[in-house]
Amino acid sequence: MTMSNGTAARGAIPHHREDATVSVRDLVYRYGEFVAVEGVSFSIRRGEVFALLGTNGAGKTTTLEVLEGFRKPTSGSVEVLGHSPFQERFEVQARTGIMLQESGLIDEMTVVQMLELWQRLSPRDDDPSRLLDLVHLVERRDVPVSSLSGGEKRRLDFAMSVWGSPEFVVLDEPTTGLDPQSRDQLWQVVQRIRDDGATILLTTHYLEEAEALADRVAIMNSGRVAVAGTMSEVLATVPARISAVSTSLPGHVLGGLDREVLGELTLTTEGAQVFLSLETRQLQRDLTRLLDWARQHDVHLDELRASPASLSEVFMAVPRNDSAFGDTAVRAEGARN
Ligand SMILES: Nc1ncnc2c1ncn2[C@@H]1O[C@H](COP(=O)(O)OP(=O)(O)OP(=O)(O)O)[C@@H](O)[C@H]1O
């Protein structure tokens, strides 16, 4: 994926358009005078899970609705599977599965009747039994939809979105309301259909879900992409953290440590204990330096922890207003694509 106005994407390797299932260039969408999406560019490679994240009102749903062919872009170009989703809706819909936030299930029908109805409506062929098995609803096949739990309804929605193994699947907050076990099962199914070659666009407010599933991610704020790239590129936009506690740190060796490491070192003393915290963009290098330093000075490090930033930290670090976005850099980057 390449992004025109994302920080992490600046280092991303551009790829050819033919590798892309989705290609969005300079997308603008206005509701009347209000600009909901303001110059967004990205592409989603075939066979990857791409997570579109963002604050409330960031423009995710609007972008999704443009990709699904429900809205005509105000300006910019959008291609899904080589077609315009708005002008060539039939071509795109025949190869796309969509799981909306709002379920379209019919309460009076049983689970299997719902799938049989879908069999008649969908342009793709499939077998209800395969889908029931896929989403672990075999034993609920003859139960009316109205009797299903919220999680079971979500799984049935999911089954309908992957009916006939579409090439492109849009999952809009797929695990809302699922218990941890059902959520894990659904994650496994998403990974399985990705491994089978589907391209998946996921939106979610659960950052651990994006972290578990997505190959690439974009975080939107106020109609723009704030940060984008592969998961590791995005996580690297916030420093990693190393921490440890030691009771064997002689005062005279402390000074040498900050010259050894590249990151920002903080030492706090409480009685005989020294708490060491290091924020670094060079996790492996600084961890190696720290361990070498500890060995040389015979320092024992207790509770040693080293971890990259989480997606949640990256999300929290996204500036929450336009003026803090570094507009000049963002626009200059956009102009190159
Ligand atoms: N039909 C509409 N008419 C006018 N403004 C709208 C309309 N739909 C959305 N908006 C506005 O456009 C902006 C983007 O909305 P959108 O629903 O795309 O955001 P979102 O990222 O999906 O948010 P959320 O996470 O809260 O669902 C918001 O400020 C919203 O109020």
The ligand as an SDF file (V2000), in Angstrom:
LIG
                    3D

 31 33  0  0  0  0  0  0  0  0999 V2000
  -25.0620   12.0630    5.5070 N   0  0  0  0  0  0  0  0  0  0  0  0
  -24.2260   12.9640    6.0530 C   0  0  0  0  0  0  0  0  0  0  0  0
  -24.4700   14.2970    5.9520 N   0  0  0  0  0  0  0  0  0  0  0  0
  -23.6280   15.2080    6.4730 C   0  0  0  0  0  0  0  0  0  0  0  0
  -22.4830   14.8830    7.1480 N   0  0  0  0  0  0  0  0  0  0  0  0
  -22.2120   13.5850    7.2940 C   0  0  0  0  0  0  0  0  0  0  0  0
  -23.0620   12.5620    6.7550 C   0  0  0  0  0  0  0  0  0  0  0  0
  -22.4990   11.3510    7.0640 N   0  0  0  0  0  0  0  0  0  0  0  0
  -21.3820   11.6210    7.7520 C   0  0  0  0  0  0  0  0  0  0  0  0
  -21.1980   12.9490    7.8880 N   0  0  0  0  0  0  0  0  0  0  0  0
  -20.0830   13.6200    8.5730 C   0  0  0  0  0  0  0  0  0  0  0  0
  -18.8830   13.2880    7.8760 O   0  0  0  0  0  0  0  0  0  0  0  0
  -17.8330   13.0550    8.7980 C   0  0  0  0  0  0  0  0  0  0  0  0
  -17.2530   11.6630    8.5580 C   0  0  0  0  0  0  0  0  0  0  0  0
  -18.2360   10.7220    8.9180 O   0  0  0  0  0  0  0  0  0  0  0  0
  -17.9810    9.1470    8.8040 P   0  0  0  0  0  0  0  0  0  0  0  0
  -19.2510    8.4700    9.1990 O   0  0  0  0  0  0  0  0  0  0  0  0
  -17.4110    8.8420    7.4780 O   0  0  0  0  0  0  0  0  0  0  0  0
  -16.8640    8.9530    9.9310 O   0  0  0  0  0  0  0  0  0  0  0  0
  -16.3440    7.6130   10.6290 P   0  0  0  0  0  0  0  0  0  0  0  0
  -14.8630    7.6970   10.6010 O   0  0  0  0  0  0  0  0  0  0  0  0
  -16.9540    6.4240   10.0090 O   0  0  0  0  0  0  0  0  0  0  0  0
  -16.8580    7.7980   12.1110 O   0  0  0  0  0  0  0  0  0  0  0  0
  -17.3350    6.7030   13.2290 P   0  0  0  0  0  0  0  0  0  0  0  0
  -16.0920    5.9970   13.6920 O   0  0  0  0  0  0  0  0  0  0  0  0
  -17.8830    7.6110   14.2870 O   0  0  0  0  0  0  0  0  0  0  0  0
  -18.3480    5.8150   12.6030 O   0  0  0  0  0  0  0  0  0  0  0  0
  -18.4130   13.2390   10.1810 C   0  0  0  0  0  0  0  0  0  0  0  0
  -18.1090   14.5620   10.6240 O   0  0  0  0  0  0  0  0  0  0  0  0
  -19.9010   13.0890    9.9790 C   0  0  0  0  0  0  0  0  0  0  0  0
  -20.6370   13.8720   10.9050 O   0  0  0  0  0  0  0  0  0  0  0  0
  1  2  1  0
  2  3  1  0
  2  7  2  0
  3  4  2  0
  4  5  1  0
  5  6  2  0
  6  7  1  0
  6 10  1  0
  7  8  1  0
  8  9  2  0
  9 10  1  0
 10 11  1  0
 11 12  1  0
 11 30  1  0
 12 13  1  0
 13 14  1  0
 13 28  1  0
 14 15  1  0
 15 16  1  0
 16 17  2  0
 16 18  1  0
 16 19  1  0
 19 20  1  0
 20 21  2  0
 20 22  1  0
 20 23  1  0
 23 24  1  0
 24 25  2  0
 24 26  1  0
 24 27  1  0
 28 29  1  0
 28 30  1  0
 30 31  1  0
M  END
$$$$
